Amino acid sequence: MAKIKVMCTSTGCIEYAPERYRQLGIDIIRIHIFFNDKEYLEGIGLDPVDFYAELETLEDPKNHLPRTGMPETEEIRAHYQKAIDEGYDEIMVFAISSGCGGTYDKLCLIAKEYEDKIKFNIIDTKITCFGEGLLAIKAAEFVKAGMSSDEILKEIRWMMKRQVFMGVDGKLDYLIYNGRLKGGKAFMGQMLNICPVVHFSDAGEIVALESVRTQKKALARTCQLIKEKIGDRAPEDYLLWHVYTGPSLIKVLEELEGKYGIKTNHEAVIMSPVSGAHNGPWLAGYGLAFLRRDDEPLED
């Protein structure tokens, strides 16, 4: 049986999720974040709660935006080489969506240097935050259960086709500052108090699904959309959790969701600083992952 090492980029939020997941031995490839004239490796020295609290009160945020950077080449090489030195036969890497930057491509490029030493499966998850991390967690659990990489990848692809990230950017400030919302759309959005309901497209880009006036109406619409996604599926056949940056909107979402019959069945997971830096401290929403039942075909 092949010995498989599972890795995940730091945006997968495994270190911000419940402690039980850190017992699976998933290797974290850390993305860089630059903030207040300091450089951090995500997950080390920068607490996300403190980070979002500071963003919320940051003076002149337009000129003091956090910046992010891909893992350094030597850092990626060190992760790959360590797996080889430890006797692994295969590496399975779960990467932040290629629609959010160049990390996936860089991981693939450096993997070519080691192809004669170890087998690679590098997965463009087409998502970020705990949706990305959960795919790595499930893969590590499948490895522990003795499944082959081919079997694992089939299960992971089934999950990826159905994964959902949906939330509300309560203010447009950071979307505008980061250039994601420009010109007339930015001006009209601020004038009309628009709050976009955002999600990940099939291409793995975070885009506006709908534009709704006022935060509360946008959060209510998010509840409706998530309820539709879940349909009549039993709670044991999916995982639903809160995604958030700062605390303000998540409290409103929790107050609203009971009206729509929504009940999360997994602990909330804060958004990683690298991901949240582009959205700002006013995001709240859901991550949703479907778990395949025995009566559901693996390939469709």
Secondary structure, DSSP 4 states (H G I P E B T S, - for coil): ---EEEEEEGGG-GGGS-GGGGGG-PEEEPPEEEETTEEEETTBS--HHHHHHHHHT-SSGGGS--EEEPPPHHHHHHHHHHHHHTT-SEEEEEE--GGG-SHHHHHHHHHGGGTTTSEEEEEE-S--THHHHHHHHHHHHHHHTT--HHHHHHHHHHHHTT-EEEEEES-SHHHHHTTSS-HHHHHHHHHTTEEEEEEE-TTS-EEEEEEEESHHHHHHHHHHHHHHHHTT--GGGEEEEEEESSSHHHHHHHHHHGGGT----S--EEPPHHHHTTT-S-EEEEEEEE---TTS-S--
